[in-house]
Each structure stands twice: as C-alpha cells, then as structure tokens.
Amino acid sequence: MSDLATLTAQRDGLLKKIREIEGSGNDVEKILEAIKNQRWYFIKNKPKILFDKNTGLIWANLNTFNYAKKDGEGYQFYEVDVDDLIKNYLFGVDGFRVPTCYELWQAVADKTIPFHEDHYGVTLMGRVRMESWRLFAIQYWTCEYNGYKRKKDLDEKGATRGLTDNELIPAAIFPCSDYLIQNSDYQEKVNPDNPVYTEKERLQFTLDLFTQNELLPIFNDEAITELYKKLYFEKPKLVEQLQELENQIKQLQTVTLLSSDFDYTALLAKYDIKAIDASLIKYYQAVQQWCRELMEKVDSYEEQKASVIKDFNLISLKLSKKYEADTNLTEAENTLLCDRQHFFQKNFSLGMNIVKTKLLAVKKQADALEYRIDEIDEGENSLRELAELEQEKRASFAFLAENTAKIIKNALRKIEYFEANHTFVMNAINIWENWTEGYRVFKTTYKEDMKHDCEDDGIEEEIWSDWYQDWQQLRYAIELKMQPVIERGLRGSMPTNKEVKTSVPEQLIHILDDYKKQIDKFYKEERKGIYQKFAFQAGGDLQEKFETESSLYKFVAMLQSELQDIIFNCKNAEDRVWILNWANSLLDMQIDEVLKFVANNDLQKISHTILDEFAALKQKNYDIYLADAKAYSEEKARREKAYNSLIFKMRKDLAK
C-alpha cells in the first residue's frame, strides 16, 4: 500500500471514531443538564482543587490539603505562617489565598459542599444534631475581614458573625483562588437573577469555563463524566491528529509544477506501484491516469505563465526557420552559424507543445495496450494471446513516471530561468540575430566596399584579398567567442563584488562587440594607409606587416584593459579563471600572427634572441595574478611594453 493509501486509511479510521464520539448530537444538552443539577466539582486532571459553579472560585481539596494538624485540630497563628503554608503547597493552579469571610460563608451556607459534616451536641434529651455549617466537624476556619486574618465560627450563621482574633483559638485553613474568573464577569453571568441570559446560556458559561481551562470535572453521574471526557478531551486530540493527517495527505497530493522544485514522487505517492507492475490492466490504467494528471498540470501552468511563454515564443519564431547555407560563407563559417542557430533553438524555445506531444505519445501507447486487450478478449485464443502480451517487455511504472516528470521538469526549469533573467534572454536573442546578420554583411558588403576602395586606388586584388583574409581570420575568431558566453550565462549567475547594471556575460559580449568594431574600422579606414606608407620602400612589405600587427595589438591591449575591470569585479575565483581562459586565444592572436609570419618568410635578419623573447610572451601566465588586481595590471603593462619593444627591434633589424 502506498504512503497516501496508508494515510487515507488512518484518516478514515479517525473520522469514524470522531463520529462515534459525536453520537446523536444531543450530548452537549446532557452535559448542560448535569451542570444544572450540580454545584461542586472535583477535577480529574487537577485532583488538589474543588470548583464552585456558583462563584467560579476554586478551593483546596481538603481530602489532600493539610487544612489542620495531624490530630485534627486547627492551627494557631503564632505557630504557623498561614500564607507560607498556602504558598508552599502545589495546587496545580495559581492564586490560592485565605478566603474572605464572605467567600467562606457563601461556600458553606447551603451545606452542599462535599466537606460539610453535621455537628452533634449532648443535651438532657441525649445526642442531638446541632445547627452548624462545620467542615469536617471543625468549628473555626481562617478567613480575612477588612484586611486582617480572623477566625470564623461556623456554628454562627452569617458571614461576619462569629469572627474572632483570639490567639488561643485554633483554626483550620480552607484556601481559595479566583484564578479562573479574574478580569471576567462570570459571577454576574451565571447569577440566576440575571435577566439578560437564559438558563441554558448561564449553564454554557460554566461549560466554557471548564473547556477553556482544559478542566476535566467529575460529575455525580459517572456516565456524564465519561461523555464530557470523550467530547472535550478525546475528540480534540483526534481532531488534531486528523488535521495532521490531512496536512500530510495534502502535501502528498500537491505537486509543484510551477518551478524547478517539481517533485514527481509526491504525485506518485497516490499510486500503488507494486500492484500496478503486477497487473497489465492496472498498468495501462495507471499510465493513462498519470498522463492525464500531468497534462492537466501542464495546462494549468500554461495558463499561469501564458504571457511569459507568448512573449518568448514570438521572439523564438526567428529561430524556428531552417538554416540555409550561404554561398558567400566558407564551409566552416556556415557550420558555425548553423550550429549557433541550433543552440539557440534548443535553449531559447519556451513552448510546452513538445512536452505535451511526448506525454500524449506515452498515453497513446497505453491506449493501444487497452485496445489490444479488448481485441484479444473477442478472439478464441485469448488465454495464449494474453499470456504473450503479458510477457512483452515494458518500462516499470515508476521509471515511466520518472522519465515523464523529467521532461516536464526540464521545460519548467528553462521557463523559470527565462522569467528570472528576462533581460539577459531578450538581449541574447538580439545578440544572436545581430551578430549573424553582421557577419553576413561582413562577408558581402564590407568585402565589396574594400574591393571597390582598393580598385579605385589601383591596388591589386592579390594584395587587398590578403588583407581581407587576415580580417576574416580575426572576425571568425571573434565570432567563435560569442556562443560560449551565452552558454555560461545560461548555467547561472556570475556574482560580482560591486553592483552592476548588466550581467557579466552581457558585459563580455559588449566589450567583444567593441573589439570587433575596432577591427572592422581598422580594416575599412586604416589598413590601406599603412600599405601606401611603405609601398615604395625597400622591404616595405615587411615593415607594413609589423606596423599592421602593432596597430592591431593596441586593440588587444584595450580589450584586456576592459576585461581586467570585469575579471576583478567577479566574486568567485572560478569565474575569473573562466573569463581569462575564454579570452586567452584573442589576447595571443597578434603574437601568434607575428611568429607565423616570421617563420613563413624565413626572416634571417631578425636575431634569434629577439624571436625567443617574443615567443616567451605567450608563456606568461596571467592565472597567477588573478588574486591581485594590481599585480595583474602591472604584468599586463609589462607585456604590452615588451610586445611594442620587440616589434620595434624586429623592424630595426629588418632595416639594416
């Protein structure tokens, strides 16, 4: 039996017990009738007190309290401190004190108090019952009158008659407490002469006093005592247990589909997995029900998140088009743009239709299983065919539930992320669109502009096409850097030390875009000028190359300066390392290009010492400076200075 089934059975058992206790519905009337006929109550769960319905006062239970000395004689005030004796006794209720003479007389006046004993005297007629209001045959009891302790003679009728302060007379002690009725008008409400309340209402005030203070009164009728115990002690405990079970059941039945906290096991708890896997009929029925439940929750979720899903789906329409290879692009470039589009399609589509399709496919298989069984039932070989069907392999119900839940959970996690990172996602899609279109412009318009500009100045195609090839190499390297940044952004935030308006991934894309624009501007506006500067000099082509690389390195230095601010604002060391590793190939490009150029052109004039020093620049590892911004900055400056110095030395060697 599943956890939910067990809890449900326990709940039903509790409900049955509660209904049995509630009985016919007139039990409260029986208790009120009993209260009407009884003034004094011993308390089962407070055995050291006695309750007076008429006044609401509680008195010491003289069966347990040392109201007198062991010989039955009262106390002398000079022998014992009455207040200390009361204070040091644990009644189980606070506020016990010596009663006033009025409270004492009101308690004993009608002689119904449980401790009353008739007093007998001896006359000429023999032993005769005397008029008295004694408790346990003791004549004098301690009370308070006008702020002083007195001794009340219970043989004298009236509250103030028979009061004495004679020290030689011993008196018993009968403490009381108004703890239950403090700051209330209980006595006025239960007064029979009060015209405001009906008799039933007055009786209810007493019942409320019992229940509100969790008292278990002992009625003269034992059956009423048991009835009261069941209604006001046993039933509340059962109701409390019932509420706890209801909460547990509700928790098992509640599945969160609105966040990545979706826990399919809570929904699965309603299913008896062992029984389902043991029966083919129970299996297809459970699969059908499971799929219906998930579909309902998906529909409900879509309604709640309709605006979010619609918002992003409109944007993702741009991604839905099939990528078509561009003849102006190389095979590698087409592959890059195609793979990039697939990446965005996979990660930036929020529709739940794919989820629904997968769930319906599972349900369809369960429907087909039901249909096959129905068909077999109509045939003549049902026993054999049912046996064959039963032996077919199929996923366990628990595994099937886990897999379908995974499908939903992945979709929910994506939507949850997109909702929390709306700006980043919107910007990422715009970046994809702008960069893709920008690269196509670079391969067409920019190329044509360079061609026409160079042809106007009589520069041969062989020359300007080499420039464009170098430009393309740089642009392609930059394009490769965009997608990894988006991927890192999707994996989670990159916390910063100082608050920033845009996320770290967006900052990286921004400086990468700036670097790209600087490269484009250089090739469109400056590259031709460098060529023309050295065109008619001896060895000018070599000087031209080095000046070009030196100019491009300035952009790399600017890129690294901007990176430095981002790197050292990152709170986590792993994020700093990630950024540096991501940027390293761009930072080394101009060094690599110079070394490759020297090697390809076999430039003997450049000394091996200079070349070795230049190659050593690549070996400088920035990772060791990531904990210290100042050291990192100093190392960056040294590297930039060393690059420019070595380029100068190379050019100087070439000029000899």
N, C-alpha and C positions, 0 to 999 in steps of 0.2 A: 504494500500500500504506500502511496506517495505521501510526502510530508503534508501536503494540502488535504488529502483524504483523511489522514490521521487527525489533523486539527479540526476538520469539519465534523468528524465523528465525536470528538471531545466536546465541541460546541453544542452539538445536538443533545448530548448527554446532560450538559449543564442546563440547557433550555428546559429539558424535561423535569429536572429537579426543581428549577425555579417555578415552573407551572404547578408542580405538586405542592410547593410551599404556599403559593398564592391561593390554592384551594378554590372555594366557592366565591370568594370575593367579598364576604361579609366578616372576615376575620378581624378587621380593624374595629368594627362595631362591637364584637365580642370583648375586645380589649378595653374599649371605652366604657362598656357596661361594667367591667370588672373594676376599673378605676373609680367609677361612680360609687361602688359599694365598699371601697377600702380607703382608709386614710393613711395608715402606716405601712412602710415597705422596708424590709431588709433588702440589701443589694447583693446579688450573687457575685458580681465581679468586684465589689467593694465591701467585703464582709465586716469591716470595722465601723460601718455607719448605718444609720436608720434615717429614712426620708419621711418627711411630713408633707402630705399632699396639700393640706390647707394653707400652709405658710411658705412652703418651698425651702424651709430650713432643713439642714441635715444635722443629726445628733449622733453622739457617740453610741455605738452598740455596747450597752452595759454588760452584755454577755462576754465581751472581750476586753473592755476597758476597765482599768483598776479604779473604779469610782469611789471605793472605800478601802480601808486597810484590810489585811487578811482576816482579821477577826470579825469583819463586817461592820465595824464602827467607822464613822466618818473621820475626816482629817481635822486636826487642829491647825489653824492658820499659822500659829507660831512654830509648828512642827514641819510644815512643808510649804514650799512656794507653789501655789496653785497654778500660776501662769507657766512656770517652768515645767511642771508635771504635764500640762496640756501640750506645750510646745515640743517636748521631747518624745511625744507619742506619735507614731506614724499612722495616721488615719487613712492615708491614700487620697485625701482631699485637703486642700489648703484652707486656712482661715478659721480654724477652731479657736474658741474663746469661752469664757464664762458667760452664760446667758443673762439677759436682763431678767428682772423679776416678772416682767410682763410676758416675755418669751417663755419662761419656765412655766408660768401659770397656764398660758394658752396651750402648752403641750400636755399638761396633766389634767386640765379641767374636766374633760369629758370622760376621763378614766379609760379611754380606749387604747392608750399607749401600751405596748407589749410588756413593759416592766412594772405595771401597776399591780399592787397587792393590797387586798383588803386588810385593815387593821382591826384586831380584836382586843377588847378590854375585859376586865373581870369586875362584875357588879354583884349585888346581892342576888341578882337573877341568874348569875353564872357567867359563862364566857359569851360576850355579846359583840357583834360586828359594829365597829365604831365608824362614824363619818370621817373619812380622810382621803387624801389623794397621794398617799405614800408610794414611793418606788422601792421595790424590794424591802418593804416594811421599815425603811429608814425615814425618820421624821424630818430631819433638817438637810437642806440641799443648798449649795452655794449659788448665789446669784449676784447681780450687780444692780445697784439702785443709786441714782444721782452721782454716778462716777465712783462709788465705793462698793467694796465687796461686802455682802450681807449674807445672813443665813435665813433661809425661808422655811417656816414651819408648814409642812404640807397637811397638817391637821387643821390649819386655818384657811378658810375659804377666801379667795381673792388674791390678786397679785401682790398687793402691798401690805396685807395683813400678816402678822406673824413674822415680821422681819426683825432680826436682832444682830447685834455685833458682839454679843457676849463671847469672849475668848474661850470660856470654859466649855462651850457647847461645840461638839464635833459636828462636821457637816460633810456630806458626800458631794461629789463633783459630777455634773452632767453637761459636758461641753457641747456647744453647737457651732454651726457655721452658716453664713448666708452666701457662701461662695457661688452657688448655682443661680442665685437671683440678684446678684449685685448689678446695679445700674439697670434694673428692669422693673416693670410694674406687674410682676407675676401675681402678687397677692391681691391686687385690685382686680385683675382679670378673672381670677378663679373664685372671687367672693360671690356667693350665691345671691347676694342682694344687688349685684351689678346688673343693671337693666340693659346694658349695651350688648352683652353676649348671651347666646343661647346656652343651654346646659351642655349640649354637645361640643360647642366651641370651647367652653370652660374646661371640659374634660380633655379636649385636644391640646390645650396649653400644657397640661401635665404630661401628656404623652410626648409632646415635643420636647419638654424639658428632659425626659428620660433619653430620648433618641439623640438629641443634640449633644448630650454629655456622655453618650455611649454607656449608659447605665443599664444593668440587667436586673430589674426589680423582681422580687419574689412575691407572686400573688397568692392569695389564700387558696385559690383553685390551681392546683399543680398543672392542669391541662392548659390554663391560660399562660402560665409561666413558660411552658414549652412552646406554645403558639407565638408568644412575644419573641422568644429566643430565635425561632425559625425566621420570623418576618424581619426582625431588626438586627440580627447578628449573623445568622447563617446566610440569608438571602443576599445582603450586601456583599459578603465575601464571594458568593457565587457570581453575582453581577460583575464584581471586579475581575474575577477570573475570566468571565465571559468576554469582557471588554478587551482583556489582554489577548485572548484567542482571536477575537475579531480583528485586532490590530495586526496580529501575525498573519492571519488569512489575507487581509487586505494588502499587506506587504508582499506576500507571495503572488497575489493576483495582479499587482501593479508592476508594469514593466515600462521603464523609461525609454521611449523611442525618440525623445527629443534632444538627446545628447549622446556623446560617445560613452556615457555610463550605461548604455543599454545592456541589461543583464538577461540574457535569454533563459538562464536557469530558473529565474523566478517564474516566468511564464510556463516553463517546462514542468514545474513542480505540480501542476494540476493533472499531469498525465501519469498513468501507471505504466512506466516504461517496460517493466518485466512482462506484464500481461500483453502489452501491445506487440512486443517482439515475438511472443509465443503464439499469436493468432494473426493470420493473414487478413482476416476481415477487420479485426480491431486495428491492424496496421494501416490499411488504406483509409479507414475512417478517421484515424488519428492524424494522418498526413493531410487529409482534406481539411479537417478542422484547424490544424496548425497553420496551414497556408491561408485559410480564411481569416484567422485571427491576425496574422502578420499583415495581410492585405488591408484589413480594417485600420490597423495602427498606422500603416504607411499612408493611407488615405487621410486619416486624421492629421497626421504630421504635415502632409502637403497643404492641407487647409490652413494650418497654423503658420506655415512658412511660405505661403503662396507668393508673397511679394518678393521675398529673397530669391526664391527659385526662379521666378519670372524675370527678375532683374538680371540675373547672371545668365539665364538661358538665352535672353535676347543678345547678350554680348557673345556668348559662345557659338551663336549662329555663324559668326565669322570663321570659326574654327572647323565647322562641320563640312566645309567644301573639301572635296578630294584634291590633294596636292597634284599639280601638273608640272612636270619638268619644264624648265625654262631653257631654251636653246642658247641663250646668251650666257648661261652659267656653266661652269665645269661640272663634271660628274660628282666631284667631292662637294661642291657648293650646293648642288641640287640635293644631295644626300643630307647635308647639314640642315637645309631649310625644311626638307620633308620630315626628318626625324624631330626637328624642333616643333613642327606643327602637330605631329603625333603626340609629343609630350604634353603640349598644351591641351589637346583634345582629351587626353586621358585624365589630366589633373584639374581641368577647369570647366568640366561639364557637370552641372548640378541636377539634372533631371532625374526623377525617380522611375522613369519608364523602363529603364534597363532592369532595375530591381524588380519591378512588377512583372516584367517578362520572364525573369528567372523563376520567381515564385509561382507564376502560372504554369510554367513548364513542369515544375515539380508536382503541382496539383493535377495537371493533365495526366501525368503518369499514374497517379493514384486513382484517377477516374477510369483510366484504361484497365487498371487491375480489377476494379469493381465490375466493369463491363465484361471482362474475360470470365470472371466467376459466374456472372449471370448467364453467359453463353454456355459454359460448361454444365450448369445446372439443367439446361434444356436438352442436353445430349444423353446418349445411352452409356457413355464411358466416363461418367462424372468422377467416380472414385479414383480411377487411374489418372485422369487428367488433372484432378485437384491435387493429387499427390505429386505429380510432375511440377505443377505450378508452385506448390509449397516448397519444393526443393530448389527453386531458382534463387540465385544469389541476389540480394538487395541490401542496401545500406541499413544499418540499425537505425531505429527511430531517433535515438539520442544523437548519433552522428549527423543524420539528416537535419535535425533541428539546429545543431551547432553550425553547420555549413550555411544554412539559410540565414541564420542570425548574423553570421559573419558578413554575408552580402549586404545586409541592411546596415550593419554597424559601420562598415567602410564608407557607405554613402553618407550616413549621418555624421561621421567624423569629418568628412570633407565639407559638408554644408556648415557644420558648427565652426570649422576653421574659417571658411569664407565669410560667415556672418561676423565673426570676431575681428577679421582682418580685411574688411570690405575695401578699404582704400588701397591696400597693397595688391589685392587681387585685381581690382579695376585697373590699377597702374600697370600691373604685369601684362595683362591682355593688351593694353595700349602699347606697351613696350614691344611686345611680340609683333603687333601689326606694323608699328612704325619702323622697327628695325628690319623686318622682312622687306617692306616696301623700299626702305632706304638702301638696302643692298642691291635691289633690282635697279634703282636709279643709278647707283654707283657703277653697275655693270653696263649700263646703256648710256644715259645722259652724260655722266661725268667722263666716260671714256670718249664719247663723241666730242665733247667740249675740248678735251685735251688734244684730240686728233686735229680738230679744226684750228685750234690756237697755235699748235706747233707747225702745221702746214702753212699757215699764214706767214710764219717767220722762217720758212724754208728748212725746218728741222725734219730730218728723215724719219720715216716710220720705224726703222730699226732702232733708232735712239729713243723716241718717245714711248714705243711699246715696251722697252726695257724699264722705263720709269713706271709705266702703268703696272708692269709685272711686280715691281717692288711695292708699289702702292697696294696692289691686290693682296700681296702676301701679308702686309700689315693689317689690312682690313679684315681679311679672313681670320687672322689670329685674334683680332678683337671680337669678331662675331662668335668665335668659339667660347668666349668668356661670359656671354650673356646668360645662357641657359643654366650653367652651374649656380649662378647667383639666385635665380628664381627657385631652383631646386632647394637650395639652402634655406631660402625664405619659407618655403612650404613645410620644412621639417620643424620649424619652431622659431621663436624669437631669439634675437641676439642682444641680451641685456647690455645697457650702457651705464657708465658712471654718471654722466650728465644727461639730463633730459634733452631729447632731440625731437624735432617736428616730424621727421621722416625716419623710417626704419633703416637699419644698417644695410640690408640688401638694396633698398632704393637709393641710398647714398652711393653705394658701389656702382650701381647702374648709371647714376648721374655722372660720376667722375669718369667712368668708362666712355660714356657718350661724349663728354667734353674732350677726352683724349682722341676719340675718333674724329671729332670735328676739327681739332688742331691738325691731325694728319691730313684730312681732306683739304683744309685751307692751304697747307704747305705745298701739296702737290698741284693744287689749282693755281696758286699765286706766286710761289717762291721757287719751285723746282726748276723751271725753265731759266730763271735768272741766274741760278748757280751754274747751270750749263754754259750759258752765254758768257759768264765771267771768266771761265777757264778754257773756252772753246779753242782759242788760237794760241794757247801757251804750250810749251814743250812739257809733256807729261801732265797736261791739264786734265785729262780724263781721270787720272788717279787723284789729283788734288780735288777735283769735283766730287768724287765719291766720298772722300774723307770729310769734306765740308758738309755734304748732304747728311752723312751719318752723325756728324757733330750737331747739326741743326735738329735732327730727329731726336737725339738724346736729350735735348733740352725739354722736349715734351715728356719724355720718360721721367726726367727729374721732377717736373711739375706734377705728373701723375703720382709719383712716390711721395711727394710732399703732402698732397691731398689724402693719400692713403694713410699717412702717418697719423693725421688727426683722427681718422676713423678707427684705426687699429688701437690706439691708446685710449680711446673712449670706451672700448669694449671691456665689459666687466670680467668676462671669462677668458682665461688663457687659451683655451682650445679654439675660441672664436678668432683670437689674434693670429694663432698659427694657421688657421684655415684661410684667412684673408691673405696672409703672406704667401702661402703655398699657391693659392689661386692666382696671385699677381706675378709670381716669380718669372714665368716664361716671358711675360711682357717686359719686365724690368731688364731681362738679359738679352732681348732681341737685338739691340744695336751692337752689343758686344759680339754676339754670335755672327752677326752680319759682317762686321769688320774682319773677324778671324777667318770667316769663309772666303771673303773677298781676297785677303792676303794669300791664303792657301791656293785659291784658284788661279791667281795671277802670278804666283811664284815671284813675289817681290823680294829679290835678294838684297836690295839696298837697306831694307828695314832690319835693324840688328835683332839678333835672337833674344837679347836681354829685354828689349822693349816688348817684343812679342810675348815673352814669358810673363812679364809683368802685366801685360794686357789680359792674357788668358787667366792670370791669377785673380783678376777682378771677379770672375764668375764664382771663384771658390769662397768668396767672403759670404759667410752665412749670417743672415740677419736674425735668425731664430734666437741666438744667444743674447740679443739685445732687447727682446720683446718685453722684458720685465722693467726696462728703464727707458723712458721716452727720451731723456737727454742723451744717453749713450747711443740710442738708435739714430737720433738726429745727427749726432757727431759722425757716426760711421757712414751715414748716407752722404753727408757733405764731403767726407774724405774720399768716398768712392767717386762722386761726381767730379771732384777736383782731379783725382788720379786719371779718370777717363779723358778729361779735356787735356791734361798734361801729356798723356801718352799719344793722343791723336796729334797734338802739336809736334811731338818728337817724330812721329811717323812721317808727317808731312815735311818736316825738316830734313829727314833722311832722304826722302824722295827728291827733294830739291837739290841735293848735292850733285 
